[in-house]
């Protein structure tokens, strides 16, 4: 392996790492302009998007649980499969709830 190739792989661009915090923050002028252009504030928009994602996740969890329950009723799944499906769906809901809060 050439020495210059290995140096290039481990080198990070200083412009992207130094300005990472500057990209994530929004100043008050940008917030006012966003609200004027869209009609809603950014926090309300983010709350709406998070609510829709969690609603879809709840619908998915109910669908998984009812599907395994119906399979259990028909004799195609055991009670362990029903419980495991509900536990997996609940874990995914908790992880989504943690990241979307």
Protein Blocks (a to p, Z undefined) as FASTA:
>chain_A
ZZklmmmmmpccfklmmmmmmmmpccfklmmmmmmmnopafklmmmmmmmmmmmmmmmmm
mmmmmmmmmmmmnopacfklmmmmmmmmmmmmmmmmmmmZZ
